């Protein structure tokens, strides 16, 4: 122990670390009947760490060309020792990360934590969710199988509907007019360089804001939080979050081991889209709604209307801290509470109904 | 200037030395940024590859195409769909769905053209009849020479 003490003293002398330790030991997490919701953000971050670790491992064997991508993933899952596990964990953890992020977002929304002065935390979190979906969309293509090929054709074609910049964005994303090897190489670059860099930086901002402002106590629970003893961040909250991470790891390991992620059939640009094709589950609520739209709504192409409505809804969701005037003075408006429940009900019901095969 | 310059002084509200320098610095930073970003902006869009336009291809053999069946063929870099209707007529369309760019297929069970991605349906003339597709499939001209089926664009 004496060596550790001396090391600590040497570092503290040079770097003045004592105030940081002071901050960490005095940081507290309020306790009330909804403080369970404080663990979802950390859980999302845990899955992100798993993604970074397994992603780096996959990079050792993966080859980002149309000729070699599918075969290299096939090699990983059939020949490389534990390759099936690493790849399966990467796929499952991606999905659990999105799930945890959605749980985090809706719980933050329902507790009104986006309210002033935490607008920037909400906005950075919103962009982090978009980045996570960008990771999902770009990573989905990398094994170069039939499903991911058509998902990318559809997804990038949607981008081309953006007014003015659409055609430019389409070529930027696809690396040309069509989805082909150039697209794969680009998506690989986005997936392993561009998105990780932006995400890591923004995650740093998101966490720094949290440290600066502390945990939000939901409206109406201030009394309860005052009456109950807050949890010390170190070590109590950290330990509890650790238990949550272990539960996440257990779920991840079980899913990856018992339901190994399928590789599917190699993409063939000259084959028809297979029957039963679907995007990843976190796009289903939009996918099913777009399928329900007729070809034309009031003379405008149906999917243009759908995409416009979804873009607008996203914008409203992003701007909630500004639009919910009441939240700026500490009393969130009823309308926004209702909006939150409606959004949750729509996303959950459409996702589950899609799984149940209600939509043809 | 309210209460600023003394009356009669000729120190006008003209640009101050500091203001001018700030403006020069600002514009040169802006120009530097533009000079750096313009090539990046152009770099990310790949050059047009000089491809010989394909206007006519041998799409398949009549003997491989029984009545009430369909087949995807290569039309340059894009897929086309060859259809043999139940009464034996041969038709060709672009296989790219007009909705969101998926590749359609012939459905012998319903005798129509179907897109699996979003459940779009076209009839045997390529007309969109149900689901989200907003336009008919592009139709091609078909020539049968002996057993060979040739497809021509823009006829």
Interface residues (C-beta under 8 A of the other chain):
Chain A: X150 X153 X154 X156 X157 X158 X168 X171 X172 X175 X176 X177 X178 X180 X182 X269 X270 X271 X272 X273 X274 X275 X276 X277 X287 X290 X291 X293 X294 X295 X296 X301 X302 X303 X360
Chain B: X44 X45 X46 X49 X72 X73 X74 X77 X78 X79 X95 X99 X100 X101 X102 X103 X104 X105 X115 X116 X117 X118 X119 X128 X131 X132 X133 X134
